[in-house]
């Protein structure tokens, strides 16, 4: 009974972790297209490289959160980087958490418009109202809300990717003719892979440390991080392969996954649109909550002032445009995540050496 309860808790962490990472850029395919698919056939190897790094950092972040009982990402950063450098990374990370939330507002506007013909400013406003309601709930309810959409999204992506893979418009041998490596984020495919893993951990770091801290044991926290990482890697692989199968068209659309879904059947496109809106909501919640907790206590007067203020400012900032925001904020956040990943790696090496040292 205890083991089953532990598995359920690990699964809850894994689904919520996935829900935080898989936001507007990911679910629409724009993120995978910019970091991986435009490298052509070699993007498959880039996914594998990035996946290995995500698996390590996902597990270790949850472990660290449990070990130090982190109430926010500040505790983990100070533990890894020390007081001075940790404070600097803390402010930078908080800034980018808010930046990704703004991208989610813009993504909601684009998705509502391209899927249902609703004006982008109305779509963004609908998301902001939903986020405001959710962030007035308790932490456990927020975690449950974040994880609820993951199985639904996974099922849809599997269908879309498999159908396109079995009947591709472009064969794997021809994808390099249509790929646009100049449109990728940094250039070399292996560096795109590394920086994407950095971006992923930067996005998830704050919320995952808090979920790890809230776990019943270190093993549960670690397994939760691993389960979430495996789901994310699977989704990356499926979306990338689906986009490769339509490499001749995907660069012409802001929401390429929606193109793939609608080509199979309009109903599938409708279901994916709903899924995209839900995961956009997930990531907006997952970014804003640790940002708010960084500067205030939940339910406090400061929290109640900061929440609507952040949402109103973010609403106006979102008018910059979805694709432009993805291409600007995500790469820089990747470097922040690389610092986190390197710090966790050295921390892991130090721990391994301490275990092997004679007592």
For each residue, the residues with C-beta under 8 A, 3 or more apart:
1: 4 5
2: 5 6
3: 6 7
4: 1 7 8
5: 1 2 8 9
6: 2 3 9 10 216 217 219 220 223
7: 3 4 10 11 223
8: 4 5 11 12
9: 5 6 12 13 215 216 220 224
10: 6 7 13 14 220 223 224 227
11: 7 8 14 15 224 227
12: 8 9 15 16 143 144 147 224
13: 9 10 16 17 62 143 208 211 212 215 220 221 223 224 225 227 228
14: 10 11 17 18 147 223 224 225 226 227 228 230 231
15: 11 12 18 19 146 147 148 150 151 227 228 231
16: 12 13 19 20 143 144 146 147 207 211 228 286
17: 13 14 20 21 58 62 204 207 208 211 224 225 227 228 229 232
18: 14 15 21 22 147 150 228 231 232 235
19: 15 16 22 146 147 148 149 150 279 282 283 286
20: 16 17 23 146 203 204 207 208 282 283 286 287
21: 17 18 26 200 203 204 228 232 283
22: 18 19 26 27 150 153 232 235 279 282 283
23: 20 26 27 100 103 104 107 203 279 280 282 283 284 286
24: 27 28 30 103 104 106 107 108 110 111 276 279 280 283 322 326
25: 28 30 31 34 103 107 326 330
26: 21 22 23 31 32 235 239 279
27: 22 23 24 153 257 272 275 276 279 280
28: 24 25 31 107 110 111 254 255 256 257 258 276
29: 32 33 37 239 242 243 250 255 256 257 258 260
30: 24 25 33 34 254 255 256 322 323 326
31: 25 26 28 34 35 326 330
32: 26 29 35 36 37 236 239 240 243
33: 29 30 36 37 38 243 250 251 256
34: 25 30 31 38 183 184 185 326 327 330
35: 31 32 46 184 185 192 193 195 196 199 330
36: 32 33 39 43 46 47 50 184 189 192 193 196 236 240
37: 29 32 33 43 179 240 243 244 247 250
38: 33 34 43 179 180 181 183 184 251
39: 36 42 43 46 179 181 184 189 192
40: 43 175 176 179 181 247
41: 44 172 173 175 176 244
42: 39 45 46 189
43: 36 37 38 39 40 46 47 189 240 244
44: 41 47 48 237 240 241
45: 42 48 49 189
46: 35 36 39 42 43 49 50 189 190 192 193
47: 36 43 44 50 51 193 233 236 237 240
48: 44 45 51 52
49: 45 46 52 53 190 193 194
50: 36 46 47 53 54 193 194 196 197 200 236
51: 47 48 54 55 197 229 232 233 236 237
52: 48 49 55 56
53: 49 50 56 57 193 194 197 341
54: 50 51 57 58 197 200 201 229 232 233
55: 51 52 58 59 226 229 230 233
56: 52 53 59 60 341 344 345 348
57: 53 54 60 61 197 200 201 229 337 340 341 344
58: 17 54 55 61 62 201 204 208 225 226 228 229 232
59: 55 56 62 63 222 225 226 229
60: 56 57 63 64 225 344 347 348
61: 57 58 64 65 76 201 204 205 208 209 212 225 340 344
62: 13 17 58 59 65 66 208 209 211 212 215 221 222 224 225
63: 59 60 66 67 212 218 221 222 225
64: 60 61 67 68 70 76 79 80 209 212 344 347
65: 61 62 68 69 70 76 208 209 210 211 212 213 215 221
66: 62 63 69 212 213 215 217 218 221 222
67: 63 64 218
68: 64 65 75 76 79 213
69: 65 66 75 213
70: 64 65 73 74 75 76 209 210 212 213
71: 75 210 213 293
72: 75 206 209 210 290 293 294
73: 70 76 77 90 93 205 206 209 210 290 294
74: 70 77 78 86 90 294
75: 68 69 70 71 72 78 79 209
76: 61 64 65 68 70 73 79 80 205 209
77: 73 74 80 81 86 87 89 90 93
78: 74 75 81 82 83 86 87 90
79: 64 68 75 76 86
80: 64 76 77 86 340 343 344 347
81: 77 78 85 86 89 343
82: 78 85 86
83: 78 86 87
84: 87 88
85: 81 82 88 89
86: 74 77 78 79 80 81 82 83 89 90
87: 77 78 83 84 90 91
88: 84 85 91 92
89: 77 81 85 86 92 93 336 339 340
90: 73 74 77 78 86 87 93 94 294
91: 87 88 94 95
92: 88 89 95 96 336
93: 73 77 89 90 96 97 202 205 206 336 340
94: 90 91 97 98 291 294 295
95: 91 92 98 99
96: 92 93 99 100 202 329 332 333 336
97: 93 94 100 101 206 287 288 290 291 294
98: 94 95 101 102 287 288 291 310 314
99: 95 96 102 103 325 329 333
100: 23 96 97 103 104 203 283 287 329 330 333
101: 97 98 104 105 283 284 287 288 291 310 314
102: 98 99 105 106 314 317 318 325
103: 23 24 25 99 100 106 107 318 322 325 326 329 330
104: 23 24 100 101 107 108 127 280 281 283 284 287
105: 101 102 108 109 124 127 128 284 314 315 317 318
106: 24 102 103 109 110 120 124 318 319 320 321 322 325
107: 23 24 25 28 103 104 110 111 276 280 322
108: 24 104 105 111 112 123 124 126 127 277 280 281 284
109: 105 106 112 113 120 121 122 123 124 318 322
110: 24 28 106 107 113 114 120 123 254 255 322
111: 24 28 107 108 114 115 123 255 258 273 276 277 280
112: 108 109 115 116 118 119 120 122 123 124 126 277
113: 109 110 116 117 118 119 120 123
114: 110 111 254 255 258
115: 111 112 255 258 269 270 273 276 277
116: 112 113 273
117: 113
118: 112 113 122 123
119: 112 113 122 123
120: 106 109 110 112 113 123 124
121: 109 124 125 319
122: 109 112 118 119 125 126
123: 108 109 110 111 112 113 118 119 120 126 127
124: 105 106 108 109 112 120 121 127 128 315 318
125: 121 122 128 129 315
126: 108 112 122 123 129 130
127: 104 105 108 123 124 130 131 277 280 281 284
128: 105 124 125 131 132 311 314 315
129: 125 126 132 133
130: 126 127 133 134 281
131: 127 128 134 135 281 284 285 288 311
132: 128 129 135 136 307 308 311
133: 129 130 136 137
134: 130 131 137 142 145 281 285
135: 131 132 142 285 288 289 292 307
136: 132 133 307
137: 133 134 141 142 145
138: 141 142 298
139: 142 143 210 214 289 298
140: 143 144 214
141: 137 138 144 145
142: 134 135 137 138 139 145 146 285 289
143: 12 13 16 139 140 146 147 211 214
144: 12 16 140 141 147 148
145: 134 137 141 142 148 282 285
146: 15 16 19 20 142 143 149 207 282 285 286
147: 12 14 15 16 18 19 143 144 150
148: 15 19 144 145 152
149: 19 146 152 153 275 278 279 282
150: 15 18 19 22 147 153 154 231
151: 15 154 155
152: 148 149 155 156 275 278
153: 22 27 149 150 156 157 235 275 278 279
154: 150 151 157 158 231 234 235
155: 151 152 158 159
156: 152 153 159 160 261 268 271 272 275
157: 153 154 160 161 235 238 239 242 257
158: 154 155 161 162 238
159: 155 156 162 163 264 268
160: 156 157 163 164 238 242 257 260 261 264 268 272
161: 157 158 164 165 238 239 241 242
162: 158 159 165 166 238
163: 159 160 166 167 264
164: 160 161 167 168 241 242 245 246 260 264
165: 161 162 168 241 242 245
166: 162 163
167: 163 164 245
168: 164 165 171 172 244 245 246
169: 245 246 247 248 249
170: 174 175 178 244 245 246 247 248
171: 168 174 175
172: 41 168 175 244
173: 41
174: 170 171 177 178 247
175: 40 41 170 171 172 178 179 244 247
176: 40 41 179
177: 174
178: 170 174 175 247 248
179: 37 38 39 40 175 176 247
180: 38 183 184 251
181: 38 39 40 184 187 189
182:
183: 34 38 180 251
184: 34 35 36 38 39 180 181 187 189 192
185: 34 35 192 195 196 327 330 331 334
186: 191 192 195 331
187: 181 184 191 192
188: 191 192
189: 36 39 42 43 45 46 181 184 192 193
190: 46 49 193 194
191: 186 187 188 194 195
192: 35 36 39 46 184 185 186 187 188 189 195 196
193: 35 36 46 47 49 50 53 189 190 196 197
194: 49 50 53 190 191 197 198 338
195: 35 185 186 191 192 198 199 331 334 335 337 338
196: 35 36 50 185 192 193 199 200 334
197: 50 51 53 54 57 193 194 200 201 337 341
198: 194 195 201 202 333 334 335 336 337 338 339 340 341
199: 35 195 196 202 203 330 331 333 334 337
200: 21 50 54 57 196 197 203 204 232 337
201: 54 57 58 61 197 198 204 205 337 340 341
202: 93 96 198 199 205 333 334 336 337 340
203: 20 21 23 100 199 200 283 286 287 333 337
204: 17 20 21 58 61 200 201 207 208 228 286
205: 61 73 76 93 201 202 208 209 337 340
206: 72 73 93 97 209 210 290 291 294
207: 16 17 20 146 204 210 211 286 289 290
208: 13 17 20 58 61 62 65 204 205 211 212 225 228
209: 61 62 64 65 70 72 73 75 76 205 206 212 213
210: 65 70 71 72 73 139 206 207 213 214 290 293
211: 13 16 17 62 65 143 207 208 214 215 221 224
212: 13 61 62 63 64 65 66 70 208 209 215 221 224 225
213: 65 66 68 69 70 71 209 210 221
214: 139 140 143 210 211
215: 9 13 62 65 66 211 212 218 220 221 224
216: 6 9 220
217: 6 66 220 221
218: 63 66 67 215 221 222
219: 6 222 223
220: 6 9 10 13 215 216 217 223 224
221: 13 62 63 65 66 211 212 213 215 217 218 224 225
222: 59 62 63 66 218 219 225 226
223: 6 7 10 13 14 219 220 226 227
224: 9 10 11 12 13 14 17 62 211 212 215 220 221 227 228
225: 13 14 17 58 59 60 61 62 63 208 212 221 222 228 229
226: 14 55 58 59 222 223 229 230
227: 10 11 13 14 15 17 223 224 230 231
228: 13 14 15 16 17 18 21 58 204 208 224 225 231 232
229: 17 51 54 55 57 58 59 225 226 232 233
230: 14 55 226 227 233 234
231: 14 15 18 150 154 227 228 234 235
232: 17 18 21 22 51 54 58 200 228 229 235 236
233: 47 51 54 55 229 230 236 237
234: 154 230 231 237 238
235: 18 22 26 153 154 157 231 232 238 239
236: 32 36 47 50 51 232 233 239 240
237: 44 47 51 233 234 240 241
238: 157 158 160 161 162 234 235 241 242
239: 26 29 32 157 161 235 236 242 243 257
240: 32 36 37 43 44 47 236 237 243 244
241: 44 161 164 165 237 238 244 245
242: 29 157 160 161 164 165 238 239 245 246 257 260
243: 29 32 33 37 239 240 246 247 250 256 257 260
244: 37 41 43 168 170 172 175 240 241 247
245: 164 165 167 168 169 170 241 242 260
246: 164 168 169 170 242 243 249 250 256 259 260 263
247: 37 40 169 170 174 175 178 179 243 244 250
248: 169 170 178
249: 169 246 252 253 256 259
250: 29 33 37 243 246 247 253 256 259 260
251: 33 38 180 183 256
252: 249
253: 249 250 256 258 259
254: 28 30 110 114 322 323
255: 28 29 30 110 111 114 115 258 259 276
256: 28 29 30 33 243 246 249 250 251 253 259 260
257: 27 28 29 157 160 239 242 243 260 261 272 276
258: 28 29 111 114 115 253 255 261 262 269 272 273 276
259: 246 249 250 253 255 256 262 263
260: 29 160 164 242 243 245 246 250 256 257 263 264
261: 156 160 257 258 264 265 268 269 271 272
262: 258 259 265 266 268 269
263: 246 259 260
264: 159 160 163 164 260 261 268 269
265: 261 262 268 269
266: 262 269 270
267: 270 271
268: 156 159 160 261 262 264 265 271 272
269: 115 258 261 262 264 265 266 272 273
270: 115 266 267 273 274
271: 156 261 267 268 274 275
272: 27 156 160 257 258 261 268 269 275 276
273: 111 115 116 258 269 270 276 277
274: 270 271 277 278
275: 27 149 152 153 156 271 272 278 279
276: 24 27 28 107 111 115 255 257 258 272 273 279 280
277: 108 111 112 115 127 273 274 280 281
278: 149 152 153 274 275 281 282
279: 19 22 23 24 26 27 149 153 275 276 282 283
280: 23 24 27 104 107 108 111 127 276 277 283 284
281: 104 108 127 130 131 134 277 278 284 285
282: 19 20 22 23 145 146 149 278 279 285 286
283: 19 20 21 22 23 24 100 101 104 203 279 280 286 287
284: 23 101 104 105 108 127 131 280 281 287 288
285: 131 134 135 142 145 146 281 282 288 289
286: 16 19 20 23 146 203 204 207 282 283 289 290
287: 20 97 98 100 101 104 203 283 284 290 291
288: 97 98 101 131 135 284 285 291 292 307 310 311
289: 135 139 142 207 285 286 292 293
290: 72 73 97 206 207 210 286 287 293 294
291: 94 97 98 101 206 287 288 294 295 310
292: 135 288 289 295 296 298 303 306 307 310
293: 71 72 210 289 290 296 297 298
294: 72 73 74 90 94 97 206 290 291
295: 94 291 292 302 306
296: 292 293 300 302 303 306
297: 293 300 302 303
298: 138 139 292 293 303
299: 303 304
300: 296 297 303 304
301: 304 305
302: 295 296 297 305 306
303: 292 296 297 298 299 300 306 307
304: 299 300 301 307 308
305: 301 302 308 309
306: 292 295 296 302 303 309 310
307: 132 135 136 288 292 303 304 310 311
308: 132 304 305 311 312
309: 305 306 312 313
310: 98 101 288 291 292 306 307 313 314
311: 128 131 132 288 307 308 314 315
312: 308 309 315 316
313: 309 310 316 317
314: 98 101 102 105 128 310 311 317 318
315: 105 124 125 128 311 312 318
316: 312 313 319
317: 102 105 313 314 320
318: 102 103 105 106 109 124 314 315 325
319: 106 121 316
320: 106 317 324 325
321: 106 324 325
322: 24 30 103 106 107 109 110 254 325 326
323: 30 254 326 327
324: 320 321 327 328
325: 99 102 103 106 318 320 321 322 328 329
326: 24 25 30 31 34 103 322 323 329 330
327: 34 185 323 324 330 331
328: 324 325 331 332
329: 96 99 100 103 325 326 332 333
330: 25 31 34 35 100 103 185 199 326 327 333 334
331: 185 186 195 199 327 328 334 335
332: 96 328 329 335 336
333: 96 99 100 198 199 202 203 329 330 336 337
334: 185 195 196 198 199 202 330 331 337 338
335: 195 198 331 332 338 339
336: 89 92 93 96 198 202 332 333 339 340
337: 57 195 197 198 199 200 201 202 203 205 333 334 340 341
338: 194 195 198 334 335 341 342
339: 89 198 335 336 342 343
340: 57 61 80 89 93 198 201 202 205 336 337 343 344
341: 53 56 57 197 198 201 337 338 344 345
342: 338 339 345 346
343: 80 81 339 340 346 347
344: 56 57 60 61 64 80 340 341 347 348
345: 56 341 342 348 349
346: 342 343 349 350
347: 60 64 80 343 344 350 351
348: 56 60 344 345 351 352
349: 345 346 352 353
350: 346 347 353 354
351: 347 348 354 355
352: 348 349 355 356
353: 349 350 356 357
354: 350 351 357
355: 351 352
356: 352 353
357: 353 354
358:
359:
